[in-house]
Amino acid sequence: MIKGFRILAVVCAALLVSNAYAQLDALEANKGTEESNIASNPSLENIEVIDFPVPSADNIMWSKTLWRMIDLREKVNHPMYFPQMPTDGRQSLFTYMFKLIQEGKINAYRYNEAREDFSASNVLPFGEIIGPEMLDMIFDIAIDENGDSVGIRINETDIPSRQIYKFYLKEVWYFDKHESTMKVKVLGLCPQRYYNDPSLGREQKTALFWVNYDEIRPYLAQQPVVLNDFNNSQRMSYDDLFLKRRFSSYIYKESNIYNRSLIEYCNSVEEVHAEQERIKKEIMNYEQDLWEY
């Protein structure tokens, strides 16, 4: 009897040791694949934008066009400015915009201080974008196997995204009486380039071109951005960022009969700030004043 128990104990011990070694082998085999088992963020490449209904002109009771300045140096706007070099599927707003224009997917329109013209006659050729406005930019002529020039090849390191830290944004606020709501629609974006001019010895700025938001929106919806360093899984697209108003900006012009910016008729910084507050309150109060309590 005692001998039988000893044999059973030896068999059980052997099974336990064998099971332990098997688990160790499994852990060792999966050691190099642990990271790949972590769920990654879903790709936005196949995302299609939601087409918002175009309101009838008869349903728009009130509207006002505004021009804003977005300063990418503000922390809340950093998702548009970084990374300055494309990484992990992310890239700055200007880098992405620049590539889309280079590939012919969207148009760039000439900047005109008086008005924005998104017509075909005002399309800016890509060669002019990288011409006199960006003389310090290095680019190569792409050559095919026959030695013929097939276009311009630009390295990502040569795209001057670091010099683009401000954007003009044109938008329109309107009240739709059919839905009884105040709405806002982004109409266009214009990058501002800041660079040092050796001949003048000071920093210069120039507005490069306008981009029609409706044209670039399908692509913005496919480009992910990371909002903060605390949660890398909290991602949204550039289109989400604009639609949800997840950016900081200030008003520098409103539609008026004289076509003047605020600084043209305000005599001090304080007056400019007061005028900006007046415009914001006018938009907010218009909808509130329509309701009776």
C-alpha positions, 0 to 999 in steps of 0.5 A: 500500500505504502509503495503504491502511494509513493509511486502515485506521488512520484507520478504527480510530481512529474506531471507538475514539473512537466506542466511548469516547463510547458508554461515557461516554454509558452511564455518564452515563445510569446515574449516577442509578440506581447507588444503586437497583441496590444490593440492599436488605434483604428485606421482612418484611411477609409473614413468617409466624411458626413455630408451636412445638408446645405441649407436653403437660402430662404431658411438663413435668417441671419449670417455673418462672415468672420476671419480668425487667426490660429496661432499654432504656438498656443498649447491647445493648437499644438496638434496642428503644429506637431510633429514637425516631421511625419511619424507614427502616421501623424503629420502637421497640418501644413505638411499634410496640406502641402503634400495634397497640393503637390499630389494634385488632390486639392487646389491652392488658390492665390491669396488676395487681401481684398477677397478670397476667390476659390474659382478655377481661374484663381488656382495657384500652380504648385511651382509658384508655391515653392518658387519666390515665396520659398527660395530657401527651400531645397528641391530636386527634379525627379528623373525617370529611367530615360533621363527625362524630367517627370516633376519635382521631388521634395523631401519631407525634411525640406517642407518648411512646416516649422516656419508655418505657425499661423493660419487664417481661417474664414468661417460663416455663422448663420441661423437656420430657421428651418432647424432653429439653430445657430451653425458655423461652417469653415470656408477656407484656410490660409497658412502664414509663413514667417521667415528671417530676411537677411537683407532686412535683418528681421522676420518677415511674414507672408500669406501663402495661399488659400485652401477651400475647406470643402475640397480638403475636408475628405482628406482631413477626416482621414488624417489622425491627430493626438490631442495630448500626451496623457492618452495616446488612444484619444485620437481624432481627425483634423476634420473632427478638430475643426468641427468640434472647435477644439482649437484656439483663435481670435477674430481679426476681421468681420464682414463689413461694407468697408472691408476693413480688419479690426486693426484698421479702425481700432486705435489701440489693443484694448479697442481691438479686444473690446471689438472682438468681445462685441462680435462674439456677444453679438453672435451669441445674443442673436440666437438667445434673443429669438426665444421668449421666456 
